[in-house]
């Protein structure tokens, strides 16, 4: 079956500003795909093209089996989008916003009421359901906005910075909802600047910088490719710390030394390095009080790939 999202050679220019440059992207059915990058990296521009809100300058883009230029109406019938700006009618209650959206999308009254009640409960808005949305907090408005996106079960769902404005509890609830979408067959594309969000949710991540794709792959693969594991050894005395530092350096495993904490951190470049650390310490007659293994994080990968590069692209 055709992938729900297929992008080849996509470029988007705003005058002289190159917002996207030769982007390739394929997202398989039922996956969560994260678009990771700083402000101006091109994430929202890419979503805008995929959702038919922006016309590509060059390249081919197919969403839900349809070309975004040739059949934009067919694409729009199969997608849902939550942007960074709210689309609520603040004069209406949360319940009425959801019910009206369901009716506009073709649901009968009974089905619209049922879906409204389901989403109010899922996003913990039942208690405030009949209050005007203008009285909602920023987090509540964001949750209602996300709920409106999910009124219709769409083939492809775009979530542009879904965690923006949410407290930790609401963010976790939103993550659960995203996972639920893929369980019913939807494909989700989310943009984020939050490394934890991308790491926890995405089956694969595309890292954007200056409008270009700098890496794509599952989070674990990116970590293994760029990140480095490390081992931290805590020692009982300052003398043990000095002796361990000398022994590890002589063995070709030079550590970073934190003398006040009596801790040595060794970068593990090979699988056998951890075993080597233990053997060196044992041979020197040094017994650590603690040995901690740290896996590489997505933050290391992101910084290594992007180097904090920033542009003024959308």
C-alpha positions in Angstrom: 0.0 0.0 0.0 1.1 3.6 -0.7 2.6 5.4 2.3 0.2 8.1 3.6 3.0 10.7 3.2 5.5 10.8 0.3 7.6 13.8 -0.3 10.3 14.1 -2.9 12.6 17.1 -3.6 10.3 19.6 -1.8 11.5 23.2 -1.7 9.5 26.2 -0.5 10.7 29.8 -1.0 9.3 33.0 0.4 10.9 35.5 -1.9 14.6 35.1 -1.3 14.2 33.1 1.9 14.5 29.4 1.4 12.3 27.8 4.0 12.6 24.2 2.7 15.4 22.9 0.5 15.1 19.6 -1.3 13.3 17.7 1.5 12.5 14.0 1.1 10.2 12.3 3.5 8.2 9.1 3.7 5.9 8.2 6.6 4.4 4.7 6.8 0.8 4.0 7.8 0.0 4.0 11.5 3.2 5.6 12.5 4.0 8.7 14.6 6.6 10.8 12.8 8.3 13.7 14.6 9.6 16.8 12.9 12.3 18.2 15.3 14.0 21.5 15.0 14.4 25.0 16.4 12.2 28.0 15.5 12.8 28.7 11.9 14.0 25.2 11.0 11.1 24.7 8.6 8.8 22.4 10.6 5.6 24.5 10.4 6.3 25.3 6.7 6.6 21.6 5.9 3.3 20.9 7.7 1.7 23.8 5.9 2.6 22.2 2.5 1.5 18.8 3.6 -1.9 20.2 4.8 -2.4 22.1 1.5 -2.1 25.5 3.2 1.1 26.4 1.3 2.0 25.7 -2.3 5.4 24.0 -2.8 7.9 25.9 -5.0 9.3 22.6 -6.3 9.0 18.9 -5.8 6.2 16.4 -5.4 4.0 15.9 -2.3 1.4 13.2 -1.9 -0.7 12.9 1.2 -3.3 10.1 1.8 -2.6 9.0 -1.8 -3.3 12.3 -3.5 -1.1 15.0 -4.9 -1.4 18.2 -2.8 -1.4 20.4 -5.9 -3.6 18.3 -8.2 -6.2 17.2 -5.7 -6.1 19.4 -2.6 -9.7 18.9 -1.8 -9.3 15.1 -1.6 -6.3 15.6 0.7 -8.3 17.9 3.0 -11.1 15.3 3.4 -8.6 12.9 4.8 -6.5 15.0 7.2 -6.9 16.8 10.5 -4.7 19.7 11.6 -4.0 21.5 14.9 -1.9 24.6 14.4 0.0 26.7 16.9 -2.9 29.2 17.0 -6.2 28.4 18.4 -9.3 28.0 16.1 -11.9 28.2 18.9 -15.0 30.3 18.9 -14.5 31.8 22.4 -18.1 33.0 22.7 -19.3 29.3 22.6 -18.9 26.7 25.3 -16.4 23.8 24.9 -19.3 21.4 24.3 -20.8 23.6 21.6 -17.4 24.0 19.9 -17.0 20.3 19.6 -20.6 19.6 18.7 -20.6 22.2 16.0 -17.4 20.8 14.5 -18.8 17.3 14.5 -22.0 18.5 12.7 -20.0 20.5 10.1 -18.0 17.4 9.4 -21.2 15.5 8.6 -22.0 13.7 11.8 -25.7 13.2 12.8 -26.9 14.7 16.1 -26.7 11.6 18.1 -23.2 10.7 16.8 -22.0 14.3 17.3 -23.2 14.3 20.9 -21.5 11.0 21.6 -18.2 12.1 20.1 -18.4 15.4 22.0 -18.9 13.7 25.3 -16.1 11.2 24.6 -13.6 14.0 23.8 -14.6 16.2 26.7 -13.9 13.3 29.0 -10.6 12.3 27.3 -9.2 15.8 27.6 -10.6 16.4 31.1 -12.9 19.2 30.1 -16.2 17.8 31.3 -16.4 20.1 34.3 -16.0 23.2 32.1 -17.9 21.8 29.2 -20.8 24.3 29.3 -18.7 27.4 30.1 -17.8 29.9 27.3 -14.3 29.1 26.0 -13.2 32.7 26.7 -13.1 31.8 30.4 -10.8 28.8 29.8 -7.1 28.9 30.8 -4.5 28.8 28.1 -3.9 25.1 28.8 -7.7 24.3 28.6 -8.0 26.2 25.3 -5.1 24.2 23.9 -6.7 20.9 25.0 -10.0 21.9 23.5 -8.3 22.8 20.3 -6.6 19.4 20.2 -10.0 17.8 20.9 -11.6 19.6 17.9 -8.8 18.2 15.7 -9.8 14.7 16.7 -13.6 15.0 16.2 -13.3 13.2 12.9 -11.1 10.1 12.8 -8.8 11.1 10.0 -6.3 9.1 7.9 -3.5 11.6 8.6 -3.3 13.9 11.6 -0.9 16.9 11.8 -0.1 18.2 15.3 1.9 21.4 15.2 3.7 21.9 18.6 0.9 19.9 20.4 2.6 20.4 23.8 2.6 24.2 23.7 0.8 25.7 26.6 0.1 22.4 28.4 0.9 21.6 32.0 2.7 18.3 32.6 -0.4 16.3 33.3 -2.2 17.6 30.2 0.9 16.9 28.1 0.9 13.3 29.3 -2.8 12.9 28.5 -2.2 14.3 25.0 0.6 11.8 24.5 -1.8 9.0 25.4 -4.3 10.4 22.9 -1.7 10.4 20.1 -0.8 6.8 20.8 -4.5 6.0 20.7 -4.8 7.5 17.2 -2.2 5.2 15.7 -3.9 2.2 17.4 -7.0 3.0 15.2 -4.9 3.3 12.0 -4.2 7.0 11.8 -0.8 8.3 10.8 0.4 11.2 12.9 3.0 13.9 12.1 3.9 16.2 15.0 6.3 19.1 15.1 8.1 19.8 18.3 11.0 21.5 19.9 10.7 19.3 23.0 13.2 16.5 22.8 11.3 14.4 25.4 8.1 14.6 23.4 9.8 13.4 20.2 11.7 10.7 22.1 8.6 9.4 23.9 6.1 9.5 21.0 7.8 9.2 17.6 8.5 5.9 15.8 10.9 7.9 13.6 12.2 11.5 13.7 13.3 13.9 10.9 15.6 16.5 12.2 15.4 19.8 10.3 17.9 22.7 10.3 17.9 25.7 8.0 15.1 24.1 5.9 17.1 20.9 5.2 16.8 17.4 6.5 20.0 16.6 8.5 18.9 13.2 9.8 16.0 10.8 9.7 15.5 7.6 11.7 14.1 6.0 14.8 15.2 7.8 18.0 17.3 4.9 19.2 19.1 4.6 15.9 19.9 8.3 16.0 21.2 8.0 19.5 23.5 5.1 18.6 24.7 6.8 15.5 25.7 10.1 17.1 25.4 9.9 20.9 28.0 8.3 23.2 27.4 6.1 26.2 29.3 7.0 29.3 30.1 5.4 32.6 30.5 7.4 35.9 32.5 5.9 38.7 32.1 7.3 42.3 35.0 6.7 44.7 35.2 6.6 48.4 38.2 8.9 48.9 40.2 11.6 47.2 43.2 9.2 47.1 41.1 6.5 45.3 39.9 9.2 42.9 43.4 10.2 42.0 44.6 6.6 41.6 41.6 5.6 39.5 42.1 8.7 37.2 45.8 7.7 36.7 45.0 4.0 36.1 42.2 4.7 33.6 44.3 7.3 31.7 47.2 4.9 31.4 44.8 2.2 30.0 43.7 4.6 27.2 40.3 5.4 28.9 40.9 9.0 30.1 38.1 10.2 32.3 36.6 13.6 33.1 37.3 14.2 36.8 35.0 15.8 39.2 37.2 16.0 42.3 34.7 17.6 44.7 32.2 14.7 44.0 35.0 12.1 43.8 33.5 11.1 40.4 35.1 10.0 37.1 33.2 9.9 33.8 34.5 7.8 31.0 33.2 8.0 27.4 32.5 4.5 26.1 33.3 4.4 22.4 33.3 0.6 22.1 31.1 -2.1 23.6 34.0 -3.6 25.5 35.0 -0.3 27.1 32.7 -0.8 30.1 34.3 -4.2 30.8 37.7 -2.6 30.5 36.9 0.1 33.0 35.9 -2.5 35.6 39.0 -4.6 34.9 41.3 -1.6 35.2 39.9 -0.6 38.6 40.0 -4.2 39.8 43.7 -4.6 38.8 44.5 -1.3 40.6 42.8 -2.6 43.7 40.2 0.2 43.7 36.6 -0.5 44.6 34.1 2.1 43.5 31.1 3.0 45.7 28.9 3.3 42.6 29.1 2.7 38.9 26.5 4.3 36.7 25.9 3.7 32.9 24.4 6.6 31.0 22.9 6.1 27.5 23.1 8.9 24.9 20.1 11.2 24.9 18.2 12.8 22.0 19.5 16.2 23.2 23.1 15.1 22.3 21.9 14.0 18.9 20.1 17.2 18.2 22.9 19.5 19.2 25.4 17.4 17.2 23.3 17.6 14.1 22.1 21.2 14.2 24.8 23.0 16.2 22.2 25.6 17.4 21.9 26.9 13.9 19.2 29.5 13.5 17.6 31.3 10.6 14.7 33.6 10.0 12.8 31.1 7.8 9.2 30.4 8.8 
